[in-house]
């Protein structure tokens, strides 16, 4: 019998041993980048639609390794403290409710001769809505006052989490009036970032699912392409045995 009739002569490729090729890696990377892009776009849309302030932190932020408040042409160094928390220092968002201490240190000498007014209001969506009833949305206030040492200590207790806006107004004897606004949250840091974490997680899972689908399709196509041909029919035995033998007399 020829080897064409033996199935072991043409073994089928082991589909289960398909390897992760460089082409697979490239396809996976492209799918992963696409999923991350879509996840990031979704996160931006979710955060933009959330009730958190649309602006970031206004004129307050980290610069040159320090937390700074920019007001007019001048700068105040800012430090926030949570006396009752283990991690008691903050720059922008306040991680928990409770008593807080805000410390402002003027860098320029001229700020020490000017009057500084401090106000914290609920974030109601902009100055226009604030001014409709400023007293109703004000949660803390300190009237204008000069600080010859250049250091301002401002204490307040936040009993409830929420979104707020700090307003620092500086006025001078020559008509100067500078206003710096810095939105911040209290006890909302995790909730602010939660949509981003969820969206990135969903994007990662989606990318892996897309890769698995493409991998299965390519493996199936490869198996069909390498399917062995059907074996030929077995060869019939040769019945021609030559002339019949003459019986002996």
Steps between C-alpha positions, in 0.01 A plus 500: 500500500632846413555752774209704358266262677668554834361807684820523702695579183332844480453615860274801544660806657443535871279809513530517876875565469458829311762743622477872589675651198632857456202567274269399785684739731460788254130431458453482875691827550285677241181374658623591847592855395160544336322379812706732722420794271129423511516451876677832548244676281221343701665603826529859383133501404396348833707743705379795294142397564551448872401765753864571578638841403567529127822695559793325664641689798496854370800694619611245758739220414840341544791689347873455555436240768272729702126565514441855381212742463546752220326829568550795267874532431588347838515156659392352831637167617215278616494211746190318617484287814258240635584486872295185560621297199804276473599658168430849619645720224333584170543743212178501300214261577432425867479121539268491803252704697578654838703797620753645257767768516602699193826693518586771245852648491556809286820494295496868401535781752221704343241240603579571866381859461179404319172376644408136444143369504430126521175328406392140439175439312312196376569424136169588335628524144671835459527858624169610351304250709713577806423870480125438489519430875860507616419474869289188450784308330777626731622236746796692648613861487771730635471872443777701329806543719870569457759247618837669567676164551372373165353185658126428511352211699143413405310231691166341422314173564337321207228277639375375163678399179446708191644738243608850593682806369760698694513870417793720601459873435789743548450878497757780521505869583553595136192328361651155450252215519609147421276195530610137494250214492585134563231228487562199723316200638461366852473124552449445127845407372420131440159573348656753264740237361265201514356548146853502360596177679180327388535612139864395477415161649218447251728606216767250603250215517355600162846504341576151631162373377566644153837329494349163595237527225762579234725226632224240474407606146860481381554163665188361334607635160848350541351162588284502187794602280714211627228236494657182349353364175280191528693175472476319163292182480690183586668318206320179386713185516648379166291200381722412195702196609618396151404180305347217688739222589461174304425214732763232501412176326 
